[in-house]
Every structure is written in structure tokens, then in C-alpha cells.
Amino acid sequence: MQSQKPIRVMTVDDHQILQMGIRFLLLAFDDIELVAEASSGEEALRLCGEIQPEVILMDIRMPGIDGVATTRAVRERHPNIQVVILTSFEGQELVQQATQAGAIGYLLKGIPIDEIARAIRAAAQGQSSLSPEVAQTLIRASNGSSLSLGADLTGRQREVLALMVAGLSNNKIAERLILSPSTIRHHVSEVLAKLQAANRAEAAALAVRHNLVQ
């Protein structure tokens, strides 16, 4: 029986010492392979197209394009790549921005490497991971104020939703936005999930009822 291929991981951090530490620590796991390291958001986006990692460990604070903007761009251009934030910042606004940008996990630097490995494995399976402190931040935010329906839709998802309301098929939406049909299918599924809609018709009805699109 052939063993499963290791999970392809890329790190994005402008601190070389931290990257070196992660590189060394990940060597302990046979099912995880570090395939690329980027020191900026711009470099990360270029390497995504070339290397096609499965999971990215992303810092928030970086020169140029920050981690939130990079995460959003990665998820729009490469929806099959999952992003796990690994940072020392845990402010409520940053956590919400990162998760709304499409990050599937949010970890704080300094946690045991075993926890990072577990988050990588979970992300590769499409499952989220949050540090306890981050989870508490989100709980406090949800207790303080509840997001209105559709508030967590990205700009691209709102574009897709508007074309769904107009009655366009996935292929027609792909042509209109110059994206692949598989990318559009991913955006449609994300829209349905965020609106808690059972199908496209229900999503379109909710969009009109709640003025989510023009």
C-alpha cells in the first residue's frame, strides 16, 4: 500500500529567524513537507502559482501587502489553498478581518509545534483551528454584536452573488469574471454556506430581501 503524500506547506513571514525555527521543527513530521518560504505577501502570491502549496502559515504584520490582504488574494486566486494565520497579534479586529478574508485557522506564535502540525493537518482537511485565546476573542465579539446576514461576504463573493441573482449559470459567471468554473463553484458554495441557504434560488432570494447586492 502506497503511503499518502505529505501535506505541502508554505510559510509567509518577514522574520527569517522564525521561519528557520519552523523549518527545523517541521522536520519532525513525516506527513508535512515545507515546500516554500516567502518573506512578503507579494512573494507569497507569486509562489502560490508556481509551487501550489496545500496549506500556508501566514503572518499578519508584514511590509507591503499584509497577511489579511494576502490571505484574501490567495483565497480568491487559489481557492484550494488553505491559509492558517500564525502571528503574535490577537486583537478582535484582526481576528475578524483574517477569518473574513478566508483564513481557516488562527494560531498565536509560541504555541507547541505539535499544535501547529495539528492545525496544518486540519486545514488540509478543510477544518478550522483556533488558539484558545483567539476563540475567546471571537466569542466576546459575537456576544457583543451579531453580524448581519451577508456581512462576512468578501467582495468577490458579492460579485458572484449579484450574478446569481441575475440568473447566470456558473459557467456564465466564470466567463463574466474571467475565472475558472471550479473557482466559481467554490465561491458559490461559500456564498451558500455564509447565507445558510440550501440552494442558489434561496441565496438569490435572501440577497434581494436583505439588499445584499445592487
N, C-alpha and C positions, 0 to 999 in steps of 0.2 A: 504494500500500500504506500503510495507516494505521500510524503509529508506535505502539509499545507505551506504555501509560500509565506514568508514573513510579511508583516504589515510594513508598507513603505511610508516612512516618516520624514518630514522636513521640519527643521527648526527655523524660526524667524526672530532674531534678537540682535540688537546692535552692540551687545556686550559679549566680546569674544570669550572671556573667561567663563561666563555662564554657559555658552554654547559648548565649550570644551568639556565642562563638567557633565553636561547632559550626554554628550557624545560618549564619554568614558562610561558613565553609569548605564547607558542603554546596551552596552556590550554584554551585560549580564543576562539579557533576554534573547533567546534563540528565535522567538516568534516576532521580533521587532527589528527592523533594519533602517538605520539612518541613511537616507539616500541623498540628502542635500541640506545645506545650511545657507541661509540668507541673512544679510545684515540690515536690510531695509525692505519696506513694502514694495518698492519698485522692483527690486531684485527677486523678491518672492513671487511676484506675478509673472515675471519672465521665466523663472524656473518651473513654475506650475505647468506651463505649456510644454516645457522641454522634458521634465522629469516625471510629471504626473504622479506625485505622492498620493497616498490614500488619506493620510492624516497630517495636519500641520499643527505644531506647537507654536503659538503666536504670542509675542509680547504686545503690550498696549502702547507704551511710550517709545516711539522711535522717531528719528528725524525724517522729514519728508512726509510721506503717507503714513499715518499712524496705524496701529493694529486694527482699530474698528473699521476704518475705511478700507484697509487691505482685506479684512475678512469679508466685507460686503462685496468687494470686487471679485474675490476668489469664488464666493458662492454664486455670483451671477454668471461668471465666465466658466467655472468648472464645478457644477453642482454635485458632482460625485466625490469631490474632495471635502472632507470634514475638517473643521477648524476647532481646536481646543486652545482657549486663551490660557497662557501661563505667565503670570505677571505678579508684581508686588502691590498693585493697586486694586482696591476692592470697593471703591465708592459706589453708592447706589446708582448714580447716573451712568458711570462707566459700565457697570454690570448690565444695566438695562440696554445701553447702546450696543454692547457686544452681542448680547443674546438676540436683539432685534436685527442686528446685521447678519445673523445666521450662525454664530458660534454655537457648537453643540455642547461645549464644556467650558468651565471657567475655574481654573486652579490658581492657587497662590504659590509663589516661589518659596522654597524652603520645605515643602511637603516631601515625605519619603518617596524615593524613586519608584517603589512598588505601587504607590498611588498614581503616579504619572503613567506607569505601564498599564495599570487597570483602566485609566481614562482613555489611553490610546486604543486598547482593545475594545472598549465600549463604543468609542467613536467610530471605529471601523465597522461596527455592527449597527450603527445608526442610533446609539443610545447615549443619553447625556450624562455628564458627570459634573458635579459642583462641589467645591470645597465647602465644609460646614459653614464657615463664615460667610461665604457667598450666598449659600442657601438662605441663611438668616436675613441677609440683606434683601433678597428678593421677597421673602415673607413679609418683612417690615414694609416694603414698598407696596405689596399687594394689599396689606391691611390698611395702609394709609390712603390709598386711592386705587380704584379699579380702572383698568384701561377700557376705553370704549371699544365696541366691536370694530375690528379692522385697524386699530391704532398701531398694531405691530406689523402691518404690511409694509414691505420695502417699496421703494419707488418702482422697481421693475415689476413687482407683483401687482401693483396698482395698474400699471400699463396693461399687463396680461388680463387682469380682471375687467378693465374697460372694454377690451376686445372680446372677452367672453360675453359681456353684456350685449355687445353689438352682434352677437351670434356667430362669430368666426370660429372655425374649427382649429384644432391645434396646429395643423399644417399651415393654415392661412395666417395664424398668429405668428408662426415661425417665419413665414415669408415677410410679413409686415415688419417684424422686429429684427429681421436678419439674424436669427438664431436657429440652432438645430431643433428638430422636433422633440428630441429627447430632453433638451433643456427646457422647452416649453412644458412638456409633460411634468417635469419636476416642479416648475413654478405653479402649474395648475394644482398639483397635489398639495403644495404648500399653502396655496390660497384656500383650498377646501378645508385643510386642517385648521388654519387660523380663524376661519369664519365658522368652523364647526358645521359645515354644510355637507350634506350627503352626496350631492351631485352638482354639476355645473349649473343646472337650472335654479337650484336653491341658492347657490352662490350669487348668481346674477340677480335674483330677486332681493336678496339681502343687500347687495350693493346699491340697488336702486332705492330701497326702503330707507337705508341709513346714509344715503348721499356719499357713498364711498368713492364714486367716480363722477366725472363731469359728463 
